[in-house]
Amino acid sequence: MNPSRAILLKLGSVAVFVSMQSLIKATSGHIPPGEAVFFRSFFALPVILLWLHHDGGLADGFRTSNPIGHLWRGLLGASGMGLSFAALGYLPLPEATAIFYAGPILVVIFAAMFLNEKVGIFRLSAVGAGMAGVLIILAPRLSPGSDQDLAHAEALGAVLALMSAVFAALAQTLVRKLVATEKAGTIVLYFSLTASLLSLSTLAFGWVVPTPREAAFLVLAGLAGGVGQGMLTSAYRFGDASLIAPFDYASMLLAVAIGYMIFNEIPNLPTIVGAAIVVSAGIAIILRERHLGIKRERQRRALTPGGQ
């Protein structure tokens, strides 16, 4: 265990993923979301394969006992990714990022529904607070404005972002089940493979030939996705999830900075207030998960002969 290294890797992955979203957003006016998903997934594969090879487990990376599970994870994850890329075309980067934060909070609900995990009043209260924060962010976008076309576009973007969070949460819930039998590298590899193949089904909806600048951005986004995934997985190898998970929310600061400097976007007051509530709820859930994990470990040791 190396907590400092874990935190640095986590922050690095956050920075890379926000940069990836920025690259996708820069092409969103011309490139369809399905096409962007293909570039993001396909060009992540070389990085993932190199990472697995360096880790000494390239052959193990392809070995799986649950191909159907990986297919479902790919379908849910690719859908969430496509919806998030579509949302980036309609919403400011900080606002979209804040709505995406609903994903980890929804995982608590879906884990209780599909994995029979017990959820107490504390986590339910945190989930309720987090969703209230999301509603605060969404409210201005779902209210009619003076410019009807702009209002409709922003409302669509808000709905797409929330749907993306739902699909991402479902995918993450399935990952919780997959990790019982599958290695992290295998899950990452098969997601990129299935997402690349599934995205090709959107060809019929009108892919376009990207300009050289757009192509460069899309390829960089794919490479960044692979690098970010490798850094994220490595971070969890060097530190406990409860230690490094809260650093996910550093993405909000980066999104605000990039949104302002690159896209000339300034977050409105509802976004700031709502994001603060969602982040607080998310951190509360993480801390509660850590407490319960420590409690379960103590109980396990108490029931084990010799306390081992």
Disulfide bonds with the S-S distance in Angstrom:
none
